[in-house]
Amino acid sequence: MTDEIARSRAELIPKGYLRAAVNLANIALVGGDPATGKFEGVSVELARDLSMRLSCRVEFVTYPSAAKILEKVDQDE
C-alpha cells in the first residue's frame, strides 16, 4: 500500500472501521428487513461496498432525518 493510499484510508476510517449514517426518514435510500433487523437499500449497499474495498467493517448509525445527521457531523458522532 502506498503512503498516499494509507493516508487516505486513515482519514476515511480513523477508528479502524467505517461509520455510515442511516437516514431512517428516506425510504428511497434505506429500509429495514423486519425478519432480520438488518438494513437494506442503496445507502447500505454503498457503505458495505466501501467497507469491503477498505478491508474494514461497517457500523451503521441511525438518525431520524438528514438534518440530525448534519447536526452530529461536527460532533464526531
All heavy atoms as a GROMACS GRO file, in nm:
protein
  585
    1MET      N    1   0.085  -0.118   0.000
    1MET     CA    2   0.000   0.000   0.000
    1MET      C    3   0.089   0.124   0.000
    1MET      O    4   0.181   0.135   0.080
    1MET     CB    5  -0.090  -0.003   0.125
    1MET     CG    6  -0.186   0.111   0.133
    1MET     SD    7  -0.294   0.113   0.280
    1MET     CE    8  -0.358  -0.050   0.291
    2THR      N    9   0.062   0.217  -0.090
    2THR     CA   10   0.144   0.339  -0.096
    2THR      C   11   0.112   0.429   0.022
    2THR      O   12   0.008   0.416   0.085
    2THR     CB   13   0.119   0.416  -0.227
    2THR    OG1   14  -0.014   0.468  -0.224
    2THR    CG2   15   0.139   0.328  -0.348
    3ASP      N   16   0.203   0.522   0.049
    3ASP     CA   17   0.181   0.616   0.159
    3ASP      C   18   0.056   0.699   0.137
    3ASP      O   19  -0.019   0.725   0.232
    3ASP     CB   20   0.302   0.709   0.174
    3ASP     CG   21   0.424   0.637   0.230
    3ASP    OD1   22   0.408   0.527   0.287
    3ASP    OD2   23   0.534   0.691   0.215
    4GLU      N   24   0.031   0.740   0.014
    4GLU     CA   25  -0.087   0.822  -0.016
    4GLU      C   26  -0.216   0.745   0.010
    4GLU      O   27  -0.310   0.797   0.069
    4GLU     CB   28  -0.083   0.870  -0.161
    4GLU     CG   29  -0.195   0.967  -0.194
    4GLU     CD   30  -0.184   1.020  -0.336
    4GLU    OE1   31  -0.072   1.026  -0.390
    4GLU    OE2   32  -0.288   1.057  -0.391
    5ILE      N   33  -0.219   0.621  -0.030
    5ILE     CA   34  -0.337   0.537  -0.006
    5ILE      C   35  -0.355   0.514   0.144
    5ILE      O   36  -0.466   0.522   0.196
    5ILE     CB   37  -0.326   0.404  -0.082
    5ILE    CG1   38  -0.337   0.429  -0.232
    5ILE    CG2   39  -0.435   0.306  -0.037
    5ILE    CD1   40  -0.309   0.308  -0.318
    6ALA      N   41  -0.247   0.489   0.213
    6ALA     CA   42  -0.254   0.467   0.358
    6ALA      C   43  -0.306   0.591   0.429
    6ALA      O   44  -0.388   0.581   0.520
    6ALA     CB   45  -0.117   0.428   0.412
    7ARG      N   46  -0.262   0.709   0.388
    7ARG     CA   47  -0.311   0.834   0.450
    7ARG      C   48  -0.460   0.853   0.422
    7ARG      O   49  -0.536   0.891   0.511
    7ARG     CB   50  -0.231   0.954   0.398
    7ARG     CG   51  -0.098   0.974   0.467
    7ARG     CD   52  -0.038   1.110   0.434
    7ARG     NE   53  -0.017   1.130   0.291
    7ARG     CZ   54   0.090   1.090   0.224
    7ARG    NH1   55   0.186   1.026   0.286
    7ARG    NH2   56   0.101   1.113   0.095
    8SER      N   57  -0.500   0.828   0.299
    8SER     CA   58  -0.642   0.842   0.263
    8SER      C   59  -0.727   0.745   0.343
    8SER      O   60  -0.834   0.781   0.393
    8SER     CB   61  -0.662   0.817   0.114
    8SER     OG   62  -0.596   0.914   0.037
    9ARG      N   63  -0.682   0.623   0.355
    9ARG     CA   64  -0.754   0.522   0.432
    9ARG      C   65  -0.766   0.564   0.577
    9ARG      O   66  -0.870   0.552   0.639
    9ARG     CB   67  -0.682   0.388   0.420
    9ARG     CG   68  -0.759   0.272   0.478
    9ARG     CD   69  -0.682   0.141   0.455
    9ARG     NE   70  -0.760   0.027   0.493
    9ARG     CZ   71  -0.773  -0.017   0.618
    9ARG    NH1   72  -0.715   0.047   0.717
    9ARG    NH2   73  -0.846  -0.122   0.644
   10ALA      N   74  -0.658   0.616   0.634
   10ALA     CA   75  -0.658   0.660   0.774
   10ALA      C   76  -0.755   0.776   0.796
   10ALA      O   77  -0.818   0.785   0.901
   10ALA     CB   78  -0.517   0.700   0.817
   11GLU      N   79  -0.769   0.862   0.697
   11GLU     CA   80  -0.864   0.973   0.708
   11GLU      C   81  -1.008   0.925   0.699
   11GLU      O   82  -1.097   0.978   0.766
   11GLU     CB   83  -0.836   1.077   0.600
   11GLU     CG   84  -0.712   1.158   0.625
   11GLU     CD   85  -0.684   1.260   0.517
   11GLU    OE1   86  -0.779   1.303   0.448
   11GLU    OE2   87  -0.567   1.297   0.501
   12LEU      N   88  -1.033   0.826   0.614
   12LEU     CA   89  -1.169   0.773   0.598
   12LEU      C   90  -1.213   0.689   0.717
   12LEU      O   91  -1.330   0.690   0.754
   12LEU     CB   92  -1.178   0.688   0.471
   12LEU     CG   93  -1.184   0.763   0.341
   12LEU    CD1   94  -1.169   0.666   0.224
   12LEU    CD2   95  -1.316   0.839   0.329
   13ILE      N   96  -1.120   0.615   0.775
   13ILE     CA   97  -1.156   0.527   0.886
   13ILE      C   98  -1.057   0.544   1.002
   13ILE      O   99  -0.981   0.454   1.036
   13ILE     CB  100  -1.164   0.380   0.839
   13ILE    CG1  101  -1.037   0.336   0.768
   13ILE    CG2  102  -1.285   0.356   0.754
   13ILE    CD1  103  -1.030   0.187   0.739
   14PRO      N  104  -1.060   0.661   1.067
   14PRO     CA  105  -0.964   0.688   1.174
   14PRO      C  106  -0.976   0.593   1.293
   14PRO      O  107  -0.881   0.574   1.368
   14PRO     CB  108  -0.994   0.833   1.214
   14PRO     CG  109  -1.135   0.856   1.172
   14PRO     CD  110  -1.154   0.772   1.049
   15LYS      N  111  -1.094   0.534   1.311
   15LYS     CA  112  -1.114   0.442   1.423
   15LYS      C  113  -1.093   0.297   1.382
   15LYS      O  114  -1.116   0.206   1.461
   15LYS     CB  115  -1.254   0.461   1.481
   15LYS     CG  116  -1.274   0.600   1.540
   15LYS     CD  117  -1.413   0.617   1.594
   15LYS     CE  118  -1.428   0.758   1.650
   15LYS     NZ  119  -1.557   0.780   1.712
   16GLY      N  120  -1.056   0.276   1.256
   16GLY     CA  121  -1.031   0.140   1.209
   16GLY      C  122  -1.153   0.073   1.147
   16GLY      O  123  -1.146  -0.041   1.103
   17TYR      N  124  -1.264   0.143   1.147
   17TYR     CA  125  -1.384   0.090   1.084
   17TYR      C  126  -1.464   0.206   1.026
   17TYR      O  127  -1.445   0.322   1.065
   17TYR     CB  128  -1.470   0.010   1.182
   17TYR     CG  129  -1.515   0.088   1.304
   17TYR    CD1  130  -1.639   0.152   1.304
   17TYR    CD2  131  -1.437   0.097   1.418
   17TYR    CE1  132  -1.681   0.225   1.415
   17TYR    CE2  133  -1.478   0.169   1.529
   17TYR     CZ  134  -1.601   0.231   1.527
   17TYR     OH  135  -1.642   0.303   1.635
   18LEU      N  136  -1.552   0.176   0.932
   18LEU     CA  137  -1.632   0.277   0.865
   18LEU      C  138  -1.762   0.297   0.940
   18LEU      O  139  -1.832   0.200   0.972
   18LEU     CB  140  -1.662   0.232   0.721
   18LEU     CG  141  -1.746   0.327   0.635
   18LEU    CD1  142  -1.670   0.456   0.610
   18LEU    CD2  143  -1.780   0.258   0.504
   19ARG      N  144  -1.794   0.420   0.972
   19ARG     CA  145  -1.923   0.452   1.033
   19ARG      C  146  -2.009   0.517   0.925
   19ARG      O  147  -1.968   0.612   0.862
   19ARG     CB  148  -1.904   0.548   1.150
   19ARG     CG  149  -1.823   0.482   1.260
   19ARG     CD  150  -1.808   0.570   1.381
   19ARG     NE  151  -1.936   0.572   1.450
   19ARG     CZ  152  -1.994   0.684   1.495
   19ARG    NH1  153  -1.937   0.799   1.479
   19ARG    NH2  154  -2.109   0.678   1.557
   20ALA      N  155  -2.127   0.463   0.905
   20ALA     CA  156  -2.217   0.512   0.800
   20ALA      C  157  -2.348   0.558   0.862
   20ALA      O  158  -2.414   0.483   0.934
   20ALA     CB  159  -2.243   0.402   0.698
   21ALA      N  160  -2.384   0.682   0.833
   21ALA     CA  161  -2.511   0.737   0.882
   21ALA      C  162  -2.626   0.679   0.801
   21ALA      O  163  -2.619   0.670   0.679
   21ALA     CB  164  -2.510   0.889   0.871
   22VAL      N  165  -2.733   0.644   0.870
   22VAL     CA  166  -2.853   0.590   0.806
   22VAL      C  167  -2.968   0.685   0.837
   22VAL      O  168  -3.006   0.702   0.953
   22VAL     CB  169  -2.885   0.448   0.858
   22VAL    CG1  170  -3.013   0.397   0.799
   22VAL    CG2  171  -2.770   0.354   0.829
   23ASN      N  172  -3.020   0.747   0.732
   23ASN     CA  173  -3.133   0.840   0.744
   23ASN      C  174  -3.262   0.760   0.735
   23ASN      O  175  -3.308   0.725   0.626
   23ASN     CB  176  -3.124   0.944   0.632
   23ASN     CG  177  -3.242   1.038   0.630
   23ASN    OD1  178  -3.333   1.030   0.711
   23ASN    ND2  179  -3.243   1.128   0.534
   24LEU      N  180  -3.321   0.729   0.847
   24LEU     CA  181  -3.440   0.645   0.851
   24LEU      C  182  -3.562   0.708   0.786
   24LEU      O  183  -3.658   0.638   0.753
   24LEU     CB  184  -3.471   0.606   0.995
   24LEU     CG  185  -3.364   0.522   1.065
   24LEU    CD1  186  -3.401   0.499   1.211
   24LEU    CD2  187  -3.343   0.390   0.992
   25ALA      N  188  -3.558   0.840   0.765
   25ALA     CA  189  -3.673   0.908   0.704
   25ALA      C  190  -3.677   0.892   0.553
   25ALA      O  191  -3.780   0.916   0.491
   25ALA     CB  192  -3.670   1.056   0.740
   26ASN      N  193  -3.569   0.849   0.492
   26ASN     CA  194  -3.562   0.840   0.346
   26ASN      C  195  -3.572   0.694   0.303
   26ASN      O  196  -3.472   0.626   0.285
   26ASN     CB  197  -3.434   0.904   0.294
   26ASN     CG  198  -3.437   0.922   0.145
   26ASN    OD1  199  -3.509   0.853   0.074
   26ASN    ND2  200  -3.358   1.016   0.097
   27ILE      N  201  -3.695   0.649   0.281
   27ILE     CA  202  -3.716   0.508   0.246
   27ILE      C  203  -3.668   0.475   0.106
   27ILE      O  204  -3.657   0.358   0.071
   27ILE     CB  205  -3.863   0.467   0.265
   27ILE    CG1  206  -3.954   0.551   0.176
   27ILE    CG2  207  -3.903   0.477   0.411
   27ILE    CD1  208  -4.098   0.504   0.173
   28ALA      N  209  -3.638   0.577   0.026
   28ALA     CA  210  -3.583   0.550  -0.108
   28ALA      C  211  -3.437   0.505  -0.099
   28ALA      O  212  -3.388   0.439  -0.189
   28ALA     CB  213  -3.592   0.676  -0.194
   29LEU      N  214  -3.369   0.538   0.010
   29LEU     CA  215  -3.228   0.505   0.025
   29LEU      C  216  -3.201   0.393   0.124
   29LEU      O  217  -3.100   0.323   0.112
   29LEU     CB  218  -3.149   0.629   0.068
   29LEU     CG  219  -3.150   0.745  -0.031
   29LEU    CD1  220  -3.073   0.862   0.026
   29LEU    CD2  221  -3.092   0.702  -0.165
   30VAL      N  222  -3.288   0.376   0.221
   30VAL     CA  223  -3.264   0.275   0.324
   30VAL      C  224  -3.396   0.223   0.380
   30VAL      O  225  -3.494   0.297   0.391
   30VAL     CB  226  -3.175   0.330   0.437
   30VAL    CG1  227  -3.244   0.438   0.515
   30VAL    CG2  228  -3.127   0.219   0.529
   31GLY      N  229  -3.396   0.097   0.412
   31GLY     CA  230  -3.511   0.034   0.477
   31GLY      C  231  -3.459  -0.076   0.566
   31GLY      O  232  -3.342  -0.110   0.565
   32GLY      N  233  -3.548  -0.132   0.643
   32GLY     CA  234  -3.509  -0.240   0.731
   32GLY      C  235  -3.584  -0.367   0.695
   32GLY      O  236  -3.700  -0.362   0.655
   33ASP      N  237  -3.516  -0.478   0.708
   33ASP     CA  238  -3.579  -0.608   0.688
   33ASP      C  239  -3.637  -0.650   0.823
   33ASP      O  240  -3.561  -0.679   0.916
   33ASP     CB  241  -3.476  -0.708   0.639
   33ASP     CG  242  -3.535  -0.845   0.613
   33ASP    OD1  243  -3.643  -0.878   0.669
   33ASP    OD2  244  -3.475  -0.922   0.537
   34PRO      N  245  -3.771  -0.652   0.836
   34PRO     CA  246  -3.831  -0.685   0.965
   34PRO      C  247  -3.795  -0.825   1.016
   34PRO      O  248  -3.788  -0.849   1.136
   34PRO     CB  249  -3.981  -0.674   0.941
   34PRO     CG  250  -4.000  -0.627   0.802
   34PRO     CD  251  -3.868  -0.625   0.734
   35ALA      N  252  -3.769  -0.917   0.924
   35ALA     CA  253  -3.737  -1.053   0.964
   35ALA      C  254  -3.599  -1.064   1.026
   35ALA      O  255  -3.578  -1.140   1.121
   35ALA     CB  256  -3.747  -1.146   0.843
   36THR      N  257  -3.502  -0.988   0.973
   36THR     CA  258  -3.364  -0.999   1.022
   36THR      C  259  -3.320  -0.879   1.105
   36THR      O  260  -3.221  -0.888   1.178
   36THR     CB  261  -3.267  -1.012   0.903
   36THR    OG1  262  -3.272  -0.891   0.827
   36THR    CG2  263  -3.300  -1.132   0.817
   37GLY      N  264  -3.390  -0.767   1.090
   37GLY     CA  265  -3.348  -0.645   1.159
   37GLY      C  266  -3.232  -0.574   1.090
   37GLY      O  267  -3.182  -0.474   1.139
   38LYS      N  268  -3.189  -0.626   0.975
   38LYS     CA  269  -3.077  -0.566   0.903
   38LYS      C  270  -3.127  -0.458   0.809
   38LYS      O  271  -3.238  -0.464   0.758
   38LYS     CB  272  -3.003  -0.673   0.823
   38LYS     CG  273  -2.929  -0.771   0.910
   38LYS     CD  274  -2.846  -0.864   0.827
   38LYS     CE  275  -2.768  -0.959   0.918
   38LYS     NZ  276  -2.681  -1.045   0.840
   39PHE      N  277  -3.040  -0.361   0.787
   39PHE     CA  278  -3.070  -0.254   0.692
   39PHE      C  279  -3.047  -0.302   0.551
   39PHE      O  280  -2.961  -0.386   0.525
   39PHE     CB  281  -2.982  -0.131   0.718
   39PHE     CG  282  -3.007  -0.067   0.851
   39PHE    CD1  283  -2.910  -0.067   0.948
   39PHE    CD2  284  -3.128  -0.006   0.877
   39PHE    CE1  285  -2.933  -0.007   1.071
   39PHE    CE2  286  -3.153   0.054   0.999
   39PHE     CZ  287  -3.055   0.053   1.096
   40GLU      N  288  -3.123  -0.245   0.457
   40GLU     CA  289  -3.103  -0.273   0.316
   40GLU      C  290  -3.135  -0.147   0.237
   40GLU      O  291  -3.198  -0.055   0.289
   40GLU     CB  292  -3.191  -0.390   0.270
   40GLU     CG  293  -3.336  -0.378   0.308
   40GLU     CD  294  -3.414  -0.504   0.281
   40GLU    OE1  295  -3.360  -0.615   0.297
   40GLU    OE2  296  -3.532  -0.491   0.244
   41GLY      N  297  -3.089  -0.142   0.115
   41GLY     CA  298  -3.113  -0.026   0.029
   41GLY      C  299  -2.984   0.028  -0.029
   41GLY      O  300  -2.874  -0.021   0.000
   42VAL      N  301  -2.999   0.130  -0.111
   42VAL     CA  302  -2.885   0.187  -0.184
   42VAL      C  303  -2.776   0.238  -0.089
   42VAL      O  304  -2.658   0.206  -0.106
   42VAL     CB  305  -2.933   0.301  -0.277
   42VAL    CG1  306  -2.816   0.370  -0.343
   42VAL    CG2  307  -3.031   0.248  -0.380
   43SER      N  308  -2.813   0.316   0.009
   43SER     CA  309  -2.713   0.372   0.102
   43SER      C  310  -2.637   0.261   0.174
   43SER      O  311  -2.516   0.268   0.192
   43SER     CB  312  -2.781   0.461   0.205
   43SER     OG  313  -2.834   0.575   0.144
   44VAL      N  314  -2.708   0.160   0.215
   44VAL     CA  315  -2.648   0.049   0.288
   44VAL      C  316  -2.552  -0.028   0.198
   44VAL      O  317  -2.440  -0.062   0.239
   44VAL     CB  318  -2.759  -0.044   0.343
   44VAL    CG1  319  -2.700  -0.168   0.406
   44VAL    CG2  320  -2.844   0.033   0.443
   45GLU      N  321  -2.594  -0.054   0.076
   45GLU     CA  322  -2.507  -0.128  -0.017
   45GLU      C  323  -2.381  -0.049  -0.050
   45GLU      O  324  -2.272  -0.107  -0.060
   45GLU     CB  325  -2.584  -0.164  -0.145
   45GLU     CG  326  -2.692  -0.268  -0.122
   45GLU     CD  327  -2.642  -0.394  -0.053
   45GLU    OE1  328  -2.535  -0.447  -0.092
   45GLU    OE2  329  -2.708  -0.439   0.042
   46LEU      N  330  -2.394   0.083  -0.067
   46LEU     CA  331  -2.276   0.166  -0.093
   46LEU      C  332  -2.179   0.161   0.025
   46LEU      O  333  -2.058   0.149   0.007
   46LEU     CB  334  -2.317   0.309  -0.123
   46LEU     CG  335  -2.382   0.334  -0.258
   46LEU    CD1  336  -2.439   0.475  -0.266
   46LEU    CD2  337  -2.283   0.310  -0.371
   47ALA      N  338  -2.232   0.171   0.145
   47ALA     CA  339  -2.146   0.166   0.264
   47ALA      C  340  -2.079   0.029   0.277
   47ALA      O  341  -1.960   0.021   0.308
   47ALA     CB  342  -2.228   0.198   0.389
   48ARG      N  343  -2.153  -0.076   0.253
   48ARG     CA  344  -2.095  -0.211   0.262
   48ARG      C  345  -1.986  -0.230   0.157
   48ARG      O  346  -1.881  -0.288   0.184
   48ARG     CB  347  -2.204  -0.317   0.247
   48ARG     CG  348  -2.289  -0.330   0.372
   48ARG     CD  349  -2.390  -0.443   0.359
   48ARG     NE  350  -2.469  -0.451   0.481
   48ARG     CZ  351  -2.599  -0.472   0.484
   48ARG    NH1  352  -2.667  -0.490   0.371
   48ARG    NH2  353  -2.664  -0.477   0.598
   49ASP      N  354  -2.012  -0.182   0.036
   49ASP     CA  355  -1.912  -0.194  -0.070
   49ASP      C  356  -1.785  -0.117  -0.035
   49ASP      O  357  -1.674  -0.168  -0.051
   49ASP     CB  358  -1.970  -0.144  -0.203
   49ASP     CG  359  -1.874  -0.166  -0.319
   49ASP    OD1  360  -1.842  -0.282  -0.349
   49ASP    OD2  361  -1.829  -0.064  -0.377
   50LEU      N  362  -1.802   0.005   0.015
   50LEU     CA  363  -1.685   0.085   0.052
   50LEU      C  364  -1.607   0.017   0.165
   50LEU      O  365  -1.484   0.012   0.162
   50LEU     CB  366  -1.727   0.226   0.094
   50LEU     CG  367  -1.615   0.320   0.136
   50LEU    CD1  368  -1.512   0.337   0.025
   50LEU    CD2  369  -1.672   0.455   0.178
   51SER      N  370  -1.677  -0.038   0.262
   51SER     CA  371  -1.607  -0.104   0.372
   51SER      C  372  -1.530  -0.227   0.322
   51SER      O  373  -1.420  -0.254   0.370
   51SER     CB  374  -1.704  -0.143   0.484
   51SER     OG  375  -1.786  -0.251   0.446
   52MET      N  376  -1.587  -0.298   0.226
   52MET     CA  377  -1.514  -0.413   0.168
   52MET      C  378  -1.389  -0.366   0.096
   52MET      O  379  -1.282  -0.426   0.109
   52MET     CB  380  -1.604  -0.492   0.074
   52MET     CG  381  -1.707  -0.575   0.148
   52MET     SD  382  -1.810  -0.689   0.051
   52MET     CE  383  -1.785  -0.646  -0.115
   53ARG      N  384  -1.401  -0.256   0.022
   53ARG     CA  385  -1.286  -0.203  -0.051
   53ARG      C  386  -1.177  -0.152   0.043
   53ARG      O  387  -1.059  -0.155   0.012
   53ARG     CB  388  -1.329  -0.093  -0.148
   53ARG     CG  389  -1.411  -0.145  -0.263
   53ARG     CD  390  -1.472  -0.031  -0.344
   53ARG     NE  391  -1.561  -0.080  -0.445
   53ARG     CZ  392  -1.528  -0.098  -0.572
   53ARG    NH1  393  -1.407  -0.070  -0.613
   53ARG    NH2  394  -1.617  -0.143  -0.657
   54LEU      N  395  -1.219  -0.104   0.160
   54LEU     CA  396  -1.124  -0.055   0.260
   54LEU      C  397  -1.076  -0.166   0.354
   54LEU      O  398  -0.993  -0.143   0.441
   54LEU     CB  399  -1.190   0.056   0.345
   54LEU     CG  400  -1.220   0.186   0.272
   54LEU    CD1  401  -1.307   0.276   0.358
   54LEU    CD2  402  -1.092   0.256   0.232
   55SER      N  403  -1.131  -0.285   0.336
   55SER     CA  404  -1.098  -0.400   0.421
   55SER      C  405  -1.123  -0.372   0.568
   55SER      O  406  -1.036  -0.392   0.654
   55SER     CB  407  -0.951  -0.443   0.400
   55SER     OG  408  -0.930  -0.479   0.266
   56CYS      N  409  -1.242  -0.324   0.595
   56CYS     CA  410  -1.280  -0.296   0.733
   56CYS      C  411  -1.429  -0.328   0.751
   56CYS      O  412  -1.502  -0.349   0.655
   56CYS     CB  413  -1.251  -0.152   0.771
   56CYS     SG  414  -1.357  -0.032   0.687
   57ARG      N  415  -1.473  -0.326   0.873
   57ARG     CA  416  -1.615  -0.348   0.900
   57ARG      C  417  -1.688  -0.215   0.888
   57ARG      O  418  -1.627  -0.108   0.893
   57ARG     CB  419  -1.637  -0.411   1.036
   57ARG     CG  420  -1.605  -0.320   1.154
   57ARG     CD  421  -1.626  -0.393   1.287
   57ARG     NE  422  -1.584  -0.313   1.399
   57ARG     CZ  423  -1.661  -0.227   1.463
   57ARG    NH1  424  -1.786  -0.210   1.426
   57ARG    NH2  425  -1.615  -0.156   1.564
   58VAL      N  426  -1.820  -0.222   0.876
   58VAL     CA  427  -1.902  -0.101   0.871
   58VAL      C  428  -1.996  -0.103   0.990
   58VAL      O  429  -2.049  -0.208   1.028
   58VAL     CB  430  -1.980  -0.089   0.738
   58VAL    CG1  431  -2.077  -0.204   0.719
   58VAL    CG2  432  -2.055   0.044   0.730
   59GLU      N  433  -2.013   0.013   1.052
   59GLU     CA  434  -2.107   0.030   1.162
   59GLU      C  435  -2.211   0.132   1.117
   59GLU      O  436  -2.176   0.244   1.079
   59GLU     CB  437  -2.034   0.082   1.286
   59GLU     CG  438  -2.128   0.113   1.402
   59GLU     CD  439  -2.053   0.172   1.518
   59GLU    OE1  440  -1.973   0.099   1.580
   59GLU    OE2  441  -2.073   0.293   1.546
   60PHE      N  442  -2.338   0.093   1.119
   60PHE     CA  443  -2.445   0.184   1.080
   60PHE      C  444  -2.495   0.259   1.202
   60PHE      O  445  -2.520   0.200   1.306
   60PHE     CB  446  -2.559   0.106   1.013
   60PHE     CG  447  -2.519   0.044   0.883
   60PHE    CD1  448  -2.490  -0.090   0.873
   60PHE    CD2  449  -2.507   0.123   0.770
   60PHE    CE1  450  -2.451  -0.147   0.753
   60PHE    CE2  451  -2.468   0.068   0.648
   60PHE     CZ  452  -2.440  -0.068   0.641
   61VAL      N  453  -2.507   0.390   1.187
   61VAL     CA  454  -2.556   0.478   1.294
   61VAL      C  455  -2.685   0.539   1.243
   61VAL      O  456  -2.686   0.604   1.138
   61VAL     CB  457  -2.453   0.587   1.328
   61VAL    CG1  458  -2.502   0.672   1.444
   61VAL    CG2  459  -2.317   0.526   1.356
   62THR      N  460  -2.794   0.516   1.314
   62THR     CA  461  -2.924   0.562   1.266
   62THR      C  462  -2.959   0.702   1.316
   62THR      O  463  -2.924   0.740   1.428
   62THR     CB  464  -3.036   0.465   1.310
   62THR    OG1  465  -3.040   0.458   1.452
   62THR    CG2  466  -3.015   0.328   1.251
   63TYR      N  467  -3.027   0.774   1.228
   63TYR     CA  468  -3.075   0.909   1.259
   63TYR      C  469  -3.216   0.922   1.202
   63TYR      O  470  -3.247   0.863   1.099
   63TYR     CB  471  -2.985   1.015   1.196
   63TYR     CG  472  -2.846   1.016   1.255
   63TYR    CD1  473  -2.744   0.942   1.197
   63TYR    CD2  474  -2.818   1.090   1.369
   63TYR    CE1  475  -2.616   0.942   1.252
   63TYR    CE2  476  -2.691   1.090   1.424
   63TYR     CZ  477  -2.591   1.017   1.364
   63TYR     OH  478  -2.466   1.016   1.419
   64PRO      N  479  -3.301   1.004   1.266
   64PRO     CA  480  -3.438   1.018   1.220
   64PRO      C  481  -3.454   1.107   1.097
   64PRO      O  482  -3.558   1.107   1.033
   64PRO     CB  483  -3.511   1.078   1.340
   64PRO     CG  484  -3.405   1.152   1.415
   64PRO     CD  485  -3.278   1.073   1.393
   65SER      N  486  -3.349   1.182   1.063
   65SER     CA  487  -3.359   1.274   0.948
   65SER      C  488  -3.220   1.315   0.902
   65SER      O  489  -3.122   1.301   0.976
   65SER     CB  490  -3.438   1.399   0.986
   65SER     OG  491  -3.363   1.476   1.080
   66ALA      N  492  -3.214   1.371   0.781
   66ALA     CA  493  -3.087   1.422   0.729
   66ALA      C  494  -3.039   1.540   0.814
   66ALA      O  495  -2.918   1.555   0.836
   66ALA     CB  496  -3.103   1.464   0.584
   67ALA      N  497  -3.131   1.620   0.861
   67ALA     CA  498  -3.093   1.735   0.946
   67ALA      C  499  -3.020   1.689   1.072
   67ALA      O  500  -2.923   1.752   1.114
   67ALA     CB  501  -3.217   1.816   0.983
   68LYS      N  502  -3.065   1.579   1.131
   68LYS     CA  503  -2.999   1.527   1.251
   68LYS      C  504  -2.858   1.474   1.219
   68LYS      O  505  -2.767   1.488   1.301
   68LYS     CB  506  -3.082   1.416   1.315
   68LYS     CG  507  -3.209   1.466   1.379
   68LYS     CD  508  -3.177   1.556   1.496
   68LYS     CE  509  -3.304   1.603   1.562
   68LYS     NZ  510  -3.280   1.704   1.665
   69ILE      N  511  -2.842   1.418   1.101
   69ILE     CA  512  -2.708   1.373   1.060
   69ILE      C  513  -2.614   1.494   1.052
   69ILE      O  514  -2.504   1.491   1.105
   69ILE     CB  515  -2.712   1.302   0.923
   69ILE    CG1  516  -2.790   1.170   0.935
   69ILE    CG2  517  -2.571   1.276   0.870
   69ILE    CD1  518  -2.820   1.105   0.801
   70LEU      N  519  -2.660   1.600   0.988
   70LEU     CA  520  -2.577   1.720   0.973
   70LEU      C  521  -2.545   1.783   1.108
   70LEU      O  522  -2.436   1.837   1.127
   70LEU     CB  523  -2.645   1.819   0.881
   70LEU     CG  524  -2.660   1.772   0.736
   70LEU    CD1  525  -2.739   1.873   0.655
   70LEU    CD2  526  -2.525   1.746   0.673
   71GLU      N  527  -2.638   1.777   1.202
   71GLU     CA  528  -2.612   1.830   1.336
   71GLU      C  529  -2.496   1.757   1.404
   71GLU      O  530  -2.420   1.816   1.479
   71GLU     CB  531  -2.736   1.814   1.425
   71GLU     CG  532  -2.845   1.912   1.404
   71GLU     CD  533  -2.965   1.885   1.496
   71GLU    OE1  534  -2.948   1.818   1.600
   71GLU    OE2  535  -3.074   1.930   1.462
   72LYS      N  536  -2.486   1.628   1.380
   72LYS     CA  537  -2.389   1.545   1.450
   72LYS      C  538  -2.253   1.535   1.382
   72LYS      O  539  -2.157   1.491   1.444
   72LYS     CB  540  -2.446   1.403   1.468
   72LYS     CG  541  -2.574   1.399   1.547
   72LYS     CD  542  -2.552   1.446   1.688
   72LYS     CE  543  -2.679   1.436   1.769
   72LYS     NZ  544  -2.658   1.476   1.908
   73VAL      N  545  -2.243   1.577   1.257
   73VAL     CA  546  -2.117   1.564   1.182
   73VAL      C  547  -2.001   1.629   1.256
   73VAL      O  548  -1.894   1.570   1.270
   73VAL     CB  549  -2.132   1.622   1.040
   73VAL    CG1  550  -1.997   1.646   0.975
   73VAL    CG2  551  -2.214   1.530   0.954
   74ASP      N  552  -2.019   1.749   1.302
   74ASP     CA  553  -1.911   1.820   1.368
   74ASP      C  554  -1.885   1.772   1.510
   74ASP      O  555  -1.790   1.816   1.573
   74ASP     CB  556  -1.939   1.970   1.370
   74ASP     CG  557  -1.933   2.031   1.230
   74ASP    OD1  558  -1.859   1.976   1.146
   74ASP    OD2  559  -2.002   2.131   1.205
   75GLN      N  560  -1.968   1.683   1.558
   75GLN     CA  561  -1.952   1.631   1.695
   75GLN      C  562  -1.885   1.494   1.696
   75GLN      O  563  -1.881   1.427   1.798
   75GLN     CB  564  -2.089   1.624   1.764
   75GLN     CG  565  -2.154   1.759   1.778
   75GLN     CD  566  -2.296   1.749   1.832
   75GLN    OE1  567  -2.339   1.646   1.880
   75GLN    NE2  568  -2.370   1.857   1.823
   76ASP      N  569  -1.834   1.453   1.580
   76ASP     CA  570  -1.764   1.324   1.566
   76ASP      C  571  -1.851   1.208   1.610
   76ASP      O  572  -1.807   1.116   1.676
   76ASP     CB  573  -1.633   1.326   1.645
   76ASP     CG  574  -1.543   1.210   1.607
   76ASP    OD1  575  -1.548   1.164   1.492
   76ASP    OD2  576  -1.468   1.162   1.696
   77GLU      N  577  -1.977   1.214   1.573
   77GLU     CA  578  -2.068   1.102   1.606
   77GLU      C  579  -2.088   1.014   1.487
   77GLU      O  580  -2.090   1.052   1.376
   77GLU     CB  581  -2.202   1.158   1.651
   77GLU     CG  582  -2.202   1.189   1.795
   77GLU     CD  583  -2.341   1.202   1.854
   77GLU    OE1  584  -2.434   1.132   1.810
   77GLU    OE2  585  -2.355   1.285   1.941
   0.00000   0.00000   0.00000
